[in-house]
Amino acid sequence: MAGKTNLEEILKMLRPELQVGEYVFCCFTEMPNNSVAEAIMWFRESEGITLIVAKEIADKNGWPYSFVAALITLTVHSSLEAVGLTAVFSTALANSGISCNVVAGFYHDHLFVPITDAERAMKALQKISG
């Protein structure tokens, strides 16, 4: 099933959903053993490997992190080729003074916001959704 590309249609169906838990970004020069199965996401950059995991997993393994985030999923199935969605929600969050780190999966966009701003972020996102 193809994702939606029409921005107006996407915004009507946005439906942000706050996920349970706290999430952290950890950085490594090499992938830690058995970490892929526990990762929400990992990404290789020239400087190192970023691993996003539940905070409890990082704490259990003694992995360092500095940013504790809430995870908000935009439950609409937007296409990876959709134009303008990131601009709309990032502007709404920026206007509320909330930082946002975005991961686009095949089906949904996932927003990592400071854990202390989770409820305010949900309100800002709900204002732009239909």
C-alpha positions in Angstrom: 0.0 0.0 0.0 1.4 3.4 -1.0 1.6 6.2 1.5 -0.3 9.4 1.1 1.4 12.3 -0.7 -1.3 15.1 -0.6 -0.3 17.3 2.3 -3.8 18.5 3.0 -5.0 14.9 3.2 -2.1 13.9 5.4 -2.7 16.7 7.9 -6.4 15.7 8.2 -5.3 12.2 9.2 -2.2 13.1 11.2 -3.2 11.7 14.6 -0.1 12.0 16.8 0.3 9.2 19.3 2.5 9.5 22.4 4.4 6.2 22.9 5.0 4.8 26.4 8.5 5.1 27.7 11.6 7.2 27.5 14.1 7.0 24.7 17.8 8.0 24.3 20.4 8.5 21.6 23.7 6.7 22.2 26.8 7.0 20.0 29.4 4.3 19.4 32.5 3.9 17.2 31.5 0.2 16.7 28.1 -1.5 17.1 27.7 -3.0 20.6 27.1 -6.7 20.8 23.4 -7.7 20.5 22.3 -4.0 20.3 20.5 -4.2 16.9 17.7 -6.3 18.3 17.1 -3.8 21.1 17.3 -0.7 18.9 14.4 1.5 17.9 16.8 2.7 15.1 20.4 2.9 14.3 22.2 5.0 11.8 25.9 5.0 10.6 27.6 8.4 10.2 31.2 9.1 9.4 31.8 10.0 13.1 30.1 7.0 14.6 27.0 4.9 15.0 23.9 6.5 16.5 21.6 4.0 18.3 18.2 5.0 19.6 17.0 2.7 22.4 14.6 2.7 25.4 16.4 4.5 28.3 16.1 1.4 30.4 18.2 -0.6 27.9 20.9 2.1 27.8 20.9 2.2 31.6 21.1 -1.6 31.9 24.1 -1.7 29.5 25.8 1.4 30.9 25.6 3.2 27.6 26.1 7.0 27.8 23.5 9.5 26.6 22.6 13.1 27.2 19.2 13.6 25.7 16.1 11.8 27.2 13.2 11.9 24.7 9.5 11.1 24.4 8.5 9.4 21.2 5.5 10.7 19.2 4.3 8.7 16.2 2.3 10.4 13.5 0.0 7.5 12.7 -0.9 8.6 9.1 0.8 6.5 6.5 2.6 9.3 4.6 4.7 8.6 1.6 8.5 9.0 1.8 8.0 11.3 -1.2 5.4 13.5 0.5 6.3 17.2 0.4 5.8 19.6 3.3 4.9 17.5 6.2 8.1 17.8 8.1 8.0 21.6 7.5 4.5 21.8 9.0 5.1 19.9 12.2 8.6 21.2 12.8 7.3 24.8 12.4 4.5 24.1 14.9 6.9 22.6 17.4 9.5 25.4 16.9 6.8 28.0 17.4 6.2 26.3 20.8 9.9 26.3 21.6 10.2 22.5 21.4 13.1 20.8 19.7 12.4 17.7 17.6 14.5 14.9 16.1 12.7 13.1 13.3 13.0 9.6 12.0 11.0 8.7 8.9 10.0 5.0 8.7 8.4 3.5 5.7 4.9 3.9 7.2 5.1 6.8 9.7 7.2 9.7 10.9 8.5 9.4 14.5 9.3 12.5 16.5 11.7 12.5 19.5 11.0 15.5 21.7 12.5 16.3 25.1 10.6 14.2 27.7 9.7 17.3 29.6 8.0 18.8 26.5 5.9 15.7 25.5 2.5 17.0 26.5 3.1 20.5 25.0 4.3 18.8 21.8 1.2 16.7 21.6 -1.0 19.8 22.0 0.9 21.6 19.2 0.7 18.6 16.9 -3.0 18.1 17.6 -3.7 21.7 16.6 -2.4 21.0 13.1 -4.2 17.7 12.7 -7.7 17.3 11.4 
